[in-house]
Amino acid sequence: MRHWLPRLLLLALAASLLTPLPRYLRGLTLDEYVVWLSQVAGLALAVGLAAVLGLWWRRGRRRGGCK
């Protein structure tokens, strides 16, 4: 259960954010939409970078550590 709980919580968070999203986006002006889109892109970039660094760190530990 501990293996699946974080994944289920992330899935629930994503669903709670995406469900009201179309109504929210229709209410934004163009400037507000650009700001929202840049924040989403920045968050996606940060998550991707963290994933790549995490994989690189794990790979280095398997080889006997970084020296």
Buried (B, 14 or more C-beta within 10 A) or exposed (E): EEEEEEEEEEEEEEEEEEEEEEEEEEEEEEEEEEEBEEEEEEEEEEEEEEEEEEEEEEEEEEEEEEE
